[in-house]
Amino acid sequence: MNLPDKVDVVEVCPRDGFQIVKDFIRTEDKIEIIKKVIDAGVKYIEITSYVHPKWVPQMADAGDVVDEVKGYAKGKEAELIALVPNKFGALKAFEAGLDWVTYVVSASESHNMKNINRTIEQSFAELEEICREKTDTRIRLAIATAFGCPFGEEVPVERVIDMAKRGLELGAGKIVLADTIGIANPVQVRSIITKVSKKINIDMLGVHLHDTRGMGLANTYVAVTEGIRYFESAAGGLGGCPFAPGAAGNIATEDMLNMFHSMGVKTGVDMDGIFEAVSLIREKVNSPVVSHMAKVYNI
């Protein structure tokens, strides 16, 4: 088995997990949960999204969340991330001094239109503008629907490779391959990562896998044996894309940690600290906690 000594965990619950919760989560509760994640030792945390509140009302308090969390994270190991759908959001993130922005382009033309109302080419034209104006903030290009489209469109792996190459050429510092609707299987994950990593340095790649059909951890295991060392997950297993039918929750952070730690792979994240965050999520957020570890420990 090609298992590393350590992997990086990217916590996305405060953005991907919260964005589909219908009842507005109090800003102070979001901040308290994020602080628990920071205290648990998570290095990378996607804390919000600079998106118009008309489309994602839950992210209307992005500025307040960023201001408070930035102060708390100062001097700590955590690197803060915000998702941005366009240049306007990116400029806000740059002004706020965040460590990273996640810019999303779907490998499916139909999903890209549904998600951000642009063609793939239009999205890359805007990414080029964003990269020209970025300051110290680094850019992650998330390639959505890299493993399949919710609208039945075929997504050739060659398109994913071309998009990854183009993103890196423009200045992205990380490429995240996203299984947006959780339809990937271990054989497919191995095939796609093998093909992409022949053209793209594996160190530049990460994965964002969903557990819609119960194969999230199996896909994660295959990805790590294929050389991926950068994994996104959401505390409690919350999440899903509001513009992708059938996109259920992400892999639960605590389940992924349990798998890695059981196999002797370090993450730098304290499980008890994540349990504290999950406990707060259960108390403060009107969304089910679906992880196996939460059930085992009755959180």
C-alpha positions in Angstrom: 0.0 0.0 0.0 1.3 3.4 -0.9 0.3 5.2 2.3 2.0 8.4 3.4 3.1 9.4 6.8 0.8 12.5 6.7 -2.0 14.1 4.7 -3.6 17.5 4.8 -7.3 18.0 5.7 -9.4 20.8 4.4 -12.5 21.5 6.5 -15.3 22.8 4.3 -18.3 22.5 6.6 -18.6 26.3 7.3 -19.0 26.9 3.6 -20.1 23.7 1.8 -21.9 22.2 4.8 -23.8 25.4 5.9 -24.7 26.7 2.4 -27.7 24.4 2.0 -29.1 24.8 5.5 -32.4 26.6 5.1 -32.7 28.1 8.6 -30.2 30.9 8.9 -27.4 29.9 11.3 -26.5 32.8 13.6 -23.3 34.4 12.7 -21.9 34.0 16.3 -22.7 30.3 16.1 -20.8 29.9 12.8 -17.9 31.7 14.3 -17.9 29.5 17.4 -17.9 26.3 15.3 -15.1 27.6 13.1 -13.0 28.4 16.2 -13.5 24.9 17.5 -12.2 23.6 14.1 -9.1 25.8 14.4 -8.5 24.7 17.9 -8.6 21.1 16.7 -5.6 21.7 14.5 -7.1 21.8 11.1 -4.7 23.6 8.8 -7.0 24.6 6.0 -10.6 25.8 6.6 -13.0 27.1 4.0 -14.9 29.5 6.2 -17.4 31.2 3.9 -18.3 32.1 0.4 -18.5 35.6 -1.2 -21.6 34.9 -3.2 -24.7 37.0 -3.7 -27.2 36.3 -0.8 -30.0 36.1 -3.3 -28.5 32.8 -4.5 -27.1 31.5 -1.2 -28.7 33.3 1.7 -26.7 31.4 4.3 -23.5 33.3 3.2 -24.9 36.8 3.7 -22.7 37.3 6.7 -19.5 36.5 5.0 -17.8 39.7 5.9 -18.6 39.5 9.6 -17.5 35.8 9.7 -14.2 36.6 8.0 -13.4 39.6 10.2 -13.9 37.7 13.4 -12.2 34.5 12.4 -9.2 36.3 10.9 -8.5 37.8 14.3 -8.9 34.5 16.1 -6.6 32.6 13.6 -3.8 35.2 13.8 -0.7 33.5 15.0 -2.1 30.0 14.6 -1.4 27.4 11.9 -4.8 27.7 10.2 -5.0 29.0 6.6 -8.4 30.6 5.8 -10.2 30.0 2.5 -13.3 31.6 0.9 -15.1 30.3 -2.1 -15.7 32.9 -4.8 -17.9 32.4 -7.9 -16.6 35.5 -9.8 -14.2 38.4 -9.9 -16.3 40.6 -7.6 -16.1 37.9 -4.8 -12.4 37.4 -5.4 -11.7 41.1 -5.0 -13.6 41.1 -1.7 -11.5 38.1 -0.5 -8.3 39.8 -1.6 -9.3 42.9 0.3 -10.1 40.9 3.4 -6.6 39.4 3.3 -7.6 35.7 3.2 -5.0 33.1 2.6 -6.8 31.4 -0.3 -9.8 31.7 -2.5 -11.5 28.7 -4.1 -12.6 29.6 -7.7 -15.0 27.0 -9.1 -15.4 25.9 -12.7 -17.4 22.9 -13.6 -16.1 20.4 -16.1 -19.7 20.0 -17.3 -20.9 22.9 -19.4 -24.5 22.4 -18.3 -23.6 22.4 -14.6 -21.3 25.4 -15.0 -24.3 27.3 -16.6 -26.6 26.2 -13.8 -24.1 26.9 -11.0 -22.6 30.2 -12.1 -24.4 31.1 -15.3 -21.3 31.0 -17.5 -19.7 28.8 -20.1 -16.4 27.2 -19.1 -14.6 29.5 -21.4 -16.2 32.6 -19.8 -15.2 31.3 -16.4 -11.6 30.9 -17.4 -11.6 34.4 -18.9 -12.6 35.7 -15.6 -10.1 33.5 -13.7 -7.4 35.1 -15.9 -8.5 38.6 -14.8 -8.6 37.4 -11.1 -5.1 36.1 -11.3 -3.8 39.4 -12.8 -5.2 41.2 -9.7 -4.5 38.9 -6.9 -2.2 40.0 -4.1 -0.8 37.6 -1.5 -4.0 35.5 -1.5 -3.4 32.2 -3.3 -5.9 30.6 -5.6 -7.4 27.1 -5.6 -9.1 26.0 -8.8 -11.9 23.6 -8.0 -13.0 21.6 -11.0 -16.6 20.6 -10.2 -18.3 17.5 -11.6 -14.9 16.1 -12.5 -16.2 12.6 -11.9 -19.7 13.1 -13.4 -22.5 15.5 -14.2 -25.9 15.7 -12.6 -27.5 16.5 -15.9 -26.2 13.5 -17.8 -23.5 15.3 -19.8 -20.4 13.3 -20.5 -17.3 14.7 -18.8 -14.1 13.5 -20.7 -11.0 13.2 -18.5 -9.1 15.1 -21.2 -11.3 18.1 -20.5 -10.4 17.9 -16.8 -6.7 17.6 -17.6 -6.9 20.6 -19.9 -8.7 22.7 -17.3 -6.2 21.8 -14.6 -3.3 22.7 -16.9 -4.9 26.0 -17.8 -5.6 26.8 -14.1 -2.0 26.2 -13.1 -0.7 28.2 -16.1 -2.9 31.2 -15.0 -1.5 31.0 -11.5 -3.6 28.6 -9.4 -1.7 27.1 -6.5 -3.8 24.0 -6.1 -6.3 22.0 -8.3 -9.1 20.3 -6.5 -11.0 17.5 -8.3 -14.6 17.5 -7.1 -17.1 14.6 -7.1 -19.9 17.2 -6.9 -22.8 14.7 -6.7 -21.0 11.7 -5.2 -21.3 9.3 -8.1 -17.6 8.3 -8.3 -16.5 4.7 -7.6 -13.1 3.5 -6.6 -12.2 2.2 -10.0 -13.1 5.5 -11.6 -11.2 7.5 -9.0 -8.1 5.4 -9.6 -8.5 5.8 -13.4 -9.0 9.6 -13.3 -6.3 10.3 -10.8 -3.8 8.1 -12.7 -4.6 9.9 -16.0 -4.6 13.4 -14.5 -1.4 12.9 -12.5 0.5 11.8 -15.7 0.0 15.4 -16.9 -0.2 17.4 -13.6 2.2 17.2 -10.7 0.4 15.1 -8.0 1.5 17.5 -5.3 -0.7 20.2 -7.0 -3.9 18.0 -6.8 -6.5 17.5 -4.1 -9.9 15.9 -4.0 -13.3 16.9 -2.8 -15.4 13.7 -2.5 -19.1 13.3 -1.5 -20.6 10.3 0.2 -24.0 10.4 -1.6 -23.9 6.7 -2.4 -21.8 5.5 0.5 -18.5 5.3 -1.4 -16.8 8.4 0.0 -14.3 6.7 2.2 -13.6 3.9 -0.3 -12.8 6.6 -2.9 -10.7 8.5 -0.4 -8.7 5.4 0.3 -8.0 4.8 -3.4 -7.1 8.5 -3.8 -4.5 8.4 -1.0 -3.0 5.2 -2.4 -2.7 6.9 -5.8 -0.7 9.8 -4.3 -3.2 12.4 -3.3 -2.3 14.1 0.0 -4.9 16.9 0.2 -8.5 16.0 1.2 -11.6 18.1 1.7 -14.3 17.0 4.2 -17.1 18.5 6.3 -17.6 18.0 10.0 -20.8 16.0 10.7 -21.0 15.0 7.0 -23.0 18.2 6.2 -23.1 19.7 2.7 -24.1 19.5 -0.9 -24.3 21.8 -3.9 -27.6 23.7 -4.1 -27.4 23.7 -7.9 -26.7 20.0 -8.4 -29.6 17.7 -7.9 -28.8 14.7 -5.7 -25.6 16.2 -4.2 -25.8 14.9 -0.6 -23.3 15.5 2.1 -19.6 15.5 2.0 -17.4 12.9 3.6 -17.6 13.5 7.4 -14.3 14.9 8.7 -14.5 12.7 11.8 -15.0 9.5 9.7 -12.1 10.4 7.4 -9.9 11.2 10.4 -10.8 7.8 11.9 -9.8 6.0 8.7 -6.5 7.8 8.3 -5.5 7.6 12.0 -6.5 3.8 12.1 -4.1 3.2 9.2 -1.3 5.1 10.8 -1.6 8.2 8.6 -1.2 11.4 10.5 -3.4 14.5 9.9 -2.3 16.9 12.6 -6.0 17.1 13.7 -7.3 16.2 17.1 -10.3 13.9 16.9 -11.7 15.1 20.3 -11.5 18.7 19.0 -13.5 17.8 15.9 -16.0 16.0 18.1 -16.5 19.3 20.0 -17.2 21.1 16.7 -19.6 18.4 15.7 -21.4 18.6 19.0 -21.8 22.4 18.4 -23.1 21.7 14.9 -25.7 19.4 16.3 -26.8 22.0 18.9 -26.7 25.1 16.7 -27.4 24.0 13.1 -30.7 22.7 11.8 -29.2 19.9 9.7 -28.7 16.2 10.6 -25.3 15.0 11.6 -24.8 11.8 9.6 -21.3 10.6 10.4 -20.6 7.1 11.7 -18.2 8.4 14.4 -20.9 10.7 15.8 -23.2 7.7 16.1 -20.4 5.5 17.7 -19.7 8.2 20.4 -23.3 9.4 20.6 -22.5 13.0 19.8 
